[in-house]
Every structure is written in C-alpha cells, then in structure tokens.
Amino acid sequence: MSYFWVIVALVVVLALAWRFLGSYMEAVFAGRVRFFAWAERPVYRLIGVDPEVEQPWQRYAGALIVFSGMAILFTYLIQRLQGSLPLNPQHLGAVPPALAWNTAVSFATNTNWQNYAGETTMSYFTQMAALTVQQFVSAAVGIAVAIALVRGFARRNSPTIGNFWVDIIRCTFYVLLPIAFLAGFVFVGEGAVQTLAGTVTVHDFLNGTTQVIARGPVGFMEPIKQLGTNGGGFFNANGADPFEDPSALTNFLSIALILCIPVALTYTFGKMVGNRRQGAALLAAMAIIFGTWVGFSSYAEHQPNPAVAAANVVSQHQGNMVGKEVRFGSMQTTLYNVSSTQTSTGSVSGANDSFTPMGGFGLLTGMMLGEVTPGGVGSGLYTILLFAIIAVFIGGLMIGRTPEYLGKKIQAKEVKLASFGVLVMPITVLVLTAVAVSVPAGRAGPSNAGPHAFSEILYAFTSQANNNGSAFAGLSGDTAFYNILGGVAMLLGRFAIIVPCLALGGTLAAKGAVAESAGTFRTDTPLFIGLVIGVIIIVGGLTFFPAVSLGPIAEQLSKGLF
C-alpha cells in the first residue's frame, strides 16, 4: 500500500474511532455501560470502595498518588525478586537497584522508558505480571484524570469530580481490556510470537553458526503497548522486531491503536460538556499541528543521508534508509515514529538516532510542544485543556472581558494552575539537561560528540519528562546517574501536571454557570483554534529554541545543508 493510501486509511479509521469510540467512552464514564458489572463488584468489595460515593479533587488526587506509589513499589519488588519467581526459563537474575527503580517509575508513569534489553533482562513473569499490568493501569490513570478534569467543566456547583477507583476500573474493564484483547488475536494471527516455551536455538549448518532466538508472550503485550500509548516493547528493537510487528497490517494497526483513544477523547469531551463543536475544535488544533509535523519529518527523511551521499556507495532514491524498517520504507517508518512521539507512546519501528538532523528535530520538537497533538491517552486531552485555558485568558484580555470557557469564569486561580501545569515540563527538561551536560557522569552517556551528543541528552530528558519513552539510542542510559535522574524527570512530568489538573477540575466543578452573551469569546471557531495553536507553538518555541539551536539545528548547519 502506498504512503498516500496509508494516510487515507488512517484518517478514515480515526474518524470512525472519534465518533464511535468517543461516544462509547462517554457512556462508560457516565455509568451506562455495565456488562462487566459482575466483575466490578468483587473488586470494589476487595478494595473497600463504595462506587456510589464520589470524591472531591483532594481525595481523588490522594487516591491516585497512593495507587501509583504502590504500583511503583510492586513493579520494583518483582524485578528485584525475579530470580526467585516462576516463568523464568532463561534463569535471569535480579534487576540491579537503580535500573529497577527507573523501570518501575517508567512503567507506572506511562513512560515505558527502557534502559535495558527486554529479552535479556526481564523474565516472562516480570514482563507479564509487572510491566504489562502497568501498561493497562497507567493508561487508565491518565484517562481517569482527563475525565475528572472534563467533569469540572461539565458540572455546576459540585464539590466532587468522580471516584478515582471507579474510573480506573471501568476504564480498564470496558475500554482497554476489550480492545487490546481483540487486537491481540490480530497480532498473533499475523505472526507475533506468543509462547512461554523459552528461547530456541537454531544451527546454521551451511555457515557453521548457532543463533539463540528470543521468544516470549509478545503478541498480547503488543496491543496494550500501543493502545495505552505506553511504548515499552518486549524486545530491545521494539516495533522494528518482526516478532512484535510482523506485517504491514500490524504496522498500520499499531499506528491506529496509538492514535485512536487520544483522538476519541476529544469527542468524549465535547459530549460530556454538551457541545460537540468544542471537542471538534480541540481535535482540529491537534490535527493541524500533527499533520504539519508528519509532513515536515517525512520530507526530511525522504532526503538522502548526507554521510551516505558523501560515501557515494548506494542509491538513496527511497530517502534516508539508515536505521529504518526496510519492510515499510522511510516514509511509513517516519509516520509510525512521529505518531509515537506525538502521543507519548515512544514505541519505534526505526532508529530515531539515525534520522537526519531535521528528522530528529521533528521528533524532538513534537514532544517539546507538550505532547498534545493528540498526546497520550488522557494526558493529551488534559494538557491541551491547560493550553486552551491560557488561550481563553489571552482572548478575554483582547476583548476586554473576564475570560470564560464552557460557561465557567477563568480567574486568577485557574490561570495559575494552568500555567504551572504547562511550564513544569519545560523547566524539568531544561534544568536536568543542564545538570547532565555539566557533570562528567552526564557527559559520559552519549556515544557521539558535538551537537548530536547534546541532542541525545536533550532528547532523553524531553522524552522522560513528557512520559514518552522513545530515545536517541546513542545515549548509554543504564548508569546510576541516568537511571536515578531519569526517574525524577518521569515523576515530575507525570504528577506535577496531574495534581494541578485535578485541582483545576475541582475548582471548576465548584463554580456556577455564566450565561453566554454577545461579548462572550466563542471557543468553537477557527479563531480560537488558531489561538490555541499559537499558544502551543509560542510556549514550546520560546522555551526550547535556544536548546534546540545547540542540538539538531547546529548539527544541520554543520553539514552545510541550509
């Protein structure tokens, strides 16, 4: 299938997901979908929760932090004890403390940053009981936060924003599990390996060599990796490994799964607030930026690799194929990787480190915009709503009125919370990058020199603070320095945004409605869409341009390609 028809098919699939999956999720969180009620009730009794009792934002946030803290501890302990646990045919030992910490934080924060090769580090039990479980529940946490914030816009004079435990259980039972389970059959049917039988040894009698081929329970891990915008793969090669991504169908399905929930949540938002045009406006802002970045990055990767061109050893009519998935070509690999980095997924079907300087610029800057185009499951929606509040504030100042959004006055408290949520990521990235390039332990990580080395460090902290998980593979991240500092970046990038979002949801829910008047700044028009895009670009651009100038832009200039 040509690149054009891949794009057309993807647009059609996502349009259907926006309408039908978005409507379905609204029904799930409104409590109208209950076909798994028989499974819900025992869980509520086990954890001592009354599903009919809602929580104010403080208790909602407290429950979320306690749950996430227990998830980190649970994942850490399984890794440290895996040598004594079952389903370990390779007899892999305990994961070292710093790496276990980084991995536990990574999967519990929906980052899935991996400073290890999965097939030689994690046992089957760890992959299934710890990592795959966290891929479900961390995704559910992100969606729950988005729904809680939307309830803040939708409710009037309400002291509560929902029940955290009910939200994550319903999200897991009714949204994530069914879709991932059905998609798992497609992956396995297409050739993704699914076995507990251990590795297989193959002897090549012709060449006299022996190869040990890693296998495992991969096929049913792959769908939630993509659907939950997790990105953590079973194998070190991630989506470029044919056991994870065996065919053109699974490659296309991976991209569709990555994008479907973030896109559909904009419809859920519009339906919950009683105005679907509001959701469509947010989706339009997301789509314009996403389309621009896909086009820019695809163009950059369709150009010849300058190092290969200088060697004059091979034709490059397909563009920069260095580090690309040769089964799918440079264009579709770029689409996969841009979709992954624009959604905080982080799974890859090609080596980001081998992209051209401007191709890498596209991947890096897509994250620097806050990953709201369309962003991760839940995180994309709640973060773009922070940008929308700032845009409304600016729009209100322009017309000389108190800013309003969806019938709620946007006052000093709301603007402060939104600004804090928007700025915490860039502050974390820039401070930690500065620390890393200033100390020997940080400078020892990159395997390259010059601007590309700086890009590798900058990319790492941008990815971790955005809970993305993709990397420029030239950075040796499995050191105590990068494992510990990376864990800090992931925690700040997750919870320092979630808590202000929940506080914002609680503040908005407690407000009454403001009647719309002739002077109300409409937020479902092209003007507002443009304003939101402008705020996203300006915040990301002004904050990160000096750092990006030292990395990919300097590298591009050094090659004389401008």
C-alpha angles and dihedrals in degrees: 000000000000122000090251094056091045088058092046092049091047092052091051093048093047092047089056091045091050093055104035104026090042091053091045093053091051088055091048094054092042087059096244095119109070109148089125094048089118088062095041098057097060090049092053091049091048094054094036098242128148105215091204094061116084128203136230114238094264093058091041090054092044092053090048093051093046091049093048092046091053090047091055092049092046093050092045094051094049090053093048092048099038093110089066097041128090129256093051106125092163091054092231115185132226118305110246114261099249093046092045089052093050093047094046092051090042097056095038091054094048090248101112093193106171123206090175142058104254098210093056101034111037126058122224089255092053092046092051107030098037113020102033092044090053090050088062100041098039089053090049090052092055093049091046091055091050091050092048091052092048089052086057089061094041100048130075125214092344124152093202139059101195136281117295095209093050092047097052094042093050092044091052097043100040106029115021103033099048096046094043092046094053093044089050090066089054093051094047092044090053092051109275105149118248115178144119093206097105129231124336125221118218122191119205103209093185094060098023094237133131125212129193110213117203118224136169148138093317107134097069094039092058100068096053089045087063103028093052092045087240103131100192108137131203091231130050091240090056113190092000090068110094090218088064100034106022104167148014089263094056090045091055091042090052092056091046092049091049092055105032103081097041089050094043093050090068088063090046088053093050093048094048093051091045097245118088091187088069090059091045090053092056091046090051091053090049094047095049093053093040093050091048093052093046091051094045095046093044090052091049092050093046088064120090117268105253094219092052091044090053090052090051091207105125141026114255101194089133092054127240103354095167107123092000129132099258093202091065106027132230097293099053092040088054091049090052094049095044090049088050096049094042091055103043089248100120098193113135139198093193138030110277089197089063096054117112114266091261092042088055088045088059093052093045098046092045087066093042090063087070096263094268098133085107095318130192128321103294095343092076092054098044092046095049088050087059089054090046091055091052089048090051090050091052091045091050091053090052094057096036097244136117104270115253131186123186092342095311125113111239105216137168096288094052093047092049092050092047092047092049091050092049096046101043093079098052092043091052093047097048096043095048092044089052090051092049096051091045100057131060093237090058096044091050091066104073118080091204134061136229124013093347091058089053090048090054092054094042091048092051096056093039089054095046097044089050091049088238107128102203118123148191093248094215089082115091097218101169096095129108090249097054095036094054098037091044090054090054091050092051094049093049093044090054110035102027086064099037096055095053089046092054091045088051091049091052093048093049094045090056092054125092125232123274116217115243115245139181090271096052113122105237116228100195099066135096088253092060092043089054091047092052091048090049093051092049093048095043095048092047095039099047093043100047106025095095091050094045089049089061092050128034096003092052090046092051091048091048089059091053093238100134 
